[in-house]
Amino acid sequence: MRPKQLIVFDTTLRDGEQCPGASMKLEEKLRVARQLVRLGVDVIEAGFPVISAGDFAAVKQIAAEVKGPIIAGLARCLDRDIDAAGAAVGPAGERGRIHVFLATSEIHRKYKLVKAKSEIVQLAEWGVRRAKGFTQDVEFSPEDASRTEPDFLLDVCRVAIAAGATTLNIPDTVGWAEPIGYGKLIGRLHENLPECQSGKVVLSTHCHNDLGLAVVNSVAGFMAGASQIECTINGLGERAGNAALEAIIMLLKTRADAFGEVRHNIKTGELLRTSRLVARESGFFVPRNYPVVGENAFAHASGIHQDGVLKKRETYEIMDPEKVGWGASELPLTKHSGRAAIRSRLVSLGFAASEESLQAITAEVKKLGDREKEIYDDELAALADNHTEGCNRLNRFKLATVSVRSGAKKSSAEVRLIRLGGNGKKDFERLNASSSGDGPVDAAIKAIESLAGTHGKLDDYYLRTAGIGSDAVGEVVLRVDFGGGKLITGKGAGTDVVRASAQAYLNAVNRFLANGNP
């Protein structure tokens, strides 16, 4: 059986940005668009040009500067909308697409548009034909298709195809559909539209997540005959969001046994980086328990799970975290952790603990875990320091102080480290260095590098805050490539974000050095 080709239509910059509070400025949109190119999406819906001068400018600049994917602009079946979309995507040339939409469901016809079926059909035909005056690539969406009478939906789709639509998108606009019904809807259209069967017209899905079914509905539609899926990074979108790109791609990849081989252009190693960029630019951060790209997606707290993962990763992981941009699996230490995970973390920090010391340290971790949600590496190292007779520690660094000065263009940082030897607190060396950088965190990292003798590339940086006011604590999670492409995770926390960042980077340095690196 031939593999099926999937066209990935990313609408993060249009439908995703319509999420209240997620609006992005021009430079932010450009950064996201460039990363979507690196990710490998086939179509970027860059915005809704008629809604504002800023959106028009963003779509036009993306169309002019971003090379590779098709660049689409959204438009209602109104002359001013279509004209604006045509002008905005024009710089993309043959890669420009106008995406025309018109509501077709009874509730929309009756209460929003106040139009009869015949008027809807005429408007759909007119809209597509007008768009064809600007570009040969025209997509048509019957809005609220999942609640539209099936026979009328088919009539509208036939008219849109006859008018020249090259992509027919079937939106589940309010997340009403369920997988069986949506699959049947897409299947019926595929069976009754010869142009979709032949591939002359692309059949597409667009699902919202109001009932938590956007991803599974999208895949159901794809399996029933659609070849394009419209989705967003992190599932960003109106109300409860859109179908999440990262979940769709990894579902199809992980369960190839159920869905068959699917070809696409997505580079899965860019998923996490893209997710983090969209989160930063939109201001909508990903929940820790979010699939694939959430902080806990590959984190195991239960001692039973941690022991299983250490023995055979696949016991509790159905995906390889490194394939989506994470480093190795993270085993956070909590009150639920067992001896196996604690021993593994001690080894990663350069400690070789005796059985007696390991038992004592495990007991202390449990006590600390009753007070704190997670035990960080520096806290575990401090516990191990109290058992120096039973813990042989290799050289590692401890952060003493960080002081920074920020200027208009450059920042400087002075960092003091303590190099701890094999005898723990009895054998140490104080080190001091100053450096400048593009910001206080960058300057502090450069100072640490000069003292540790390492050189890494910061691949990912994530700051999460907990609490409010002066009691707010910043938790920094970062990933560093010290060479060879293998990412090492570092974590730090505290009320001072710069110090927490320095601690996180030093944490990654210690892990790198503890693994036998020079």
Buried (B, 14 or more C-beta within 10 A) or exposed (E): EEEBEBBBBBBBBBBBBBBEEBBBEEEBBBBBBBBBBBBBBBBBBBBBBBBEEBBBBBBBBBBBEBEBBBBBBBBBBBEEBBBBBBBBBBBBEEBBBBBBBBBBBBEBBEEEBEBEBEEBBBBBBBBBBBBBEBBEBBBBBBBBBBBBEEEBBBBBBBBBBEBBBBBBBBBBBBBBBBBEBBBBBBBBBBEEBEBBEEEEBBBBBBBBBBBEBBBBBBBBBBBBBBBBBBBBBBBBBBEBBBBBBBBBBBBBBBEEEEBEEBEBBBBBBBBBBBBBBBBBBBEBBBEEEBBBBBBBBBBBBBBEBBBBBBEEBEEBBEBBBBEBBBBBBBBBBBBBBBBBBBBBBBEBBBBBBEEEBBEBBBEBBBEBBEEEEBBBBBBBBBBBBBBBEBBBBBBBBBBEEBBBEEEEEEBBBBBBBBBBBEEBEEEBEEBEBBBBBEBBBBBBBBBBBBBBEBEBEBBBBBBBEEEEEEEEBBBBBBBBBBEEEEBBBBBBBBEBBBBBBBBBBBBBBBBBBBEEEE
